[in-house]
Structure formats: C-alpha cells, structure tokens
Amino acid sequence: MALYAFNCAGCGPFEVVRPMADAGEAARCPGCGAIARRVFTPPGLAVLARPMRRALDREEKSAHEPDVVARKAGRPMPHGHEPTPPWVLAH
C-alpha cells in the first residue's frame, strides 16, 4: 500500500492509501465526493540520515528565508592551504 496525494478543486488537498496497482485511478474527495486530480509529489525522504535531512531542510528554508550570519561557519581549510588567485594556473 502506498500513500497518494490528490487535490479537489473545491475542498483542497487530501491523501489516499491504496495499492500501487490502483495508482493511476482517480479518487473521490472525502469532503464533497467530486473526482479529484492526482498530485505528483517527491518520494518520502524520511530514511535519510539525520545530518543529511537537516542539511536539506536548511537548504530548502534558505531559499525562502535566508539566515543572516555574523560569522563564517563550517570546517577550516587544511593547514598550509592558501587560496590560489584565479589568474594562477594549477598543475
């Protein structure tokens, strides 16, 4: 059984649990009984590792509400590594 999302023109979004064999069939809205259109959604990402899930959530949030930061975050560059100016060719 899989969870499928539908959108009723009058009532809005709702979800239906049904066998994968019935994935293409239309669904009736539980509120008004009208035929609803299926909405294709990304697969569930709950099985991702917690750090990866947090990073994806932060990335998604930053698209709409960027954070203002006062200091640089992340790991420092390895010792002895100087940034190369763009006009220097690396070998």
N, C-alpha and C positions, 0 to 999 in steps of 0.2 A: 504494500500500500504506500502511496506517495501523496504528498500534500501539493495541491494545485491552487493557484490564485486566480480569481475571477473578478470582473468589475461590472456591476449592474449600473446601467445608465441612471436609474432613479435613486437607488439606495447606496451605491458606492461599493468599495472592495469587500470581498469575503473569500474564505478559503474552503476547499473541499478535499477530503481524504477519499481517494478511490484507487482501484488497481491501475497499474501502468497501462494495461491493455485498453482502458477507457480514457486515456489521457486526452485524446482528440475530441471527445464528445462535449457538447455544450452542457452547461449546468443551469439549473433554475435558481434564481435568487431566493434565499430563505426568507427574506422580508416580504417581497411582493409577488414572487413566483414568475417573474419575467425571465426570458432567456438572457444569460449573461455572457459576455465575451471573456475568453481566457486571456490572462496577462502573463507574459513570459518573464520570469524572474531569475536572477543568478542562483546557482546552486548554493545550498547551505554551507557556510564556512565554519561551522562550529567545531569541526575536527582539527582545525589548525592549532598549532602550538600557541600557548598564551602570549609569548612575546610577539609573534607574527600577527596575531589577531589584534593586539594593542597597536602595533605599528600601522596596520591597515585602517583601524578606526581613527587613529590620529591623522593619517593622510586624508581620509575622507572628510573629517571635520575641518581640516585646514583649508580645504577647497572653498568652504563657505564662511568660516570664522577663523581666519589666521590668527595665531597667537603672537603677541608682541613679546619679544625676549630681550633681556638685558645683558645676557652673556652667552657665549658660544657653548653649545652642548656637544656631546659625543666624545669619542676617544681621541687623544692627541696623536699626532703623526709620529711614526717611529723616530727614535733619536738619530740625529745626523742627517735627516732628510730635509733638504732645503727645497722649497718650491722652485721649479725651473721657469724662467721667464718664457713667454710664448714664442719669442723670436729665436730661442736656442733649440737646435735640433738634437734630439736624443739618439743615442746609438744602441 
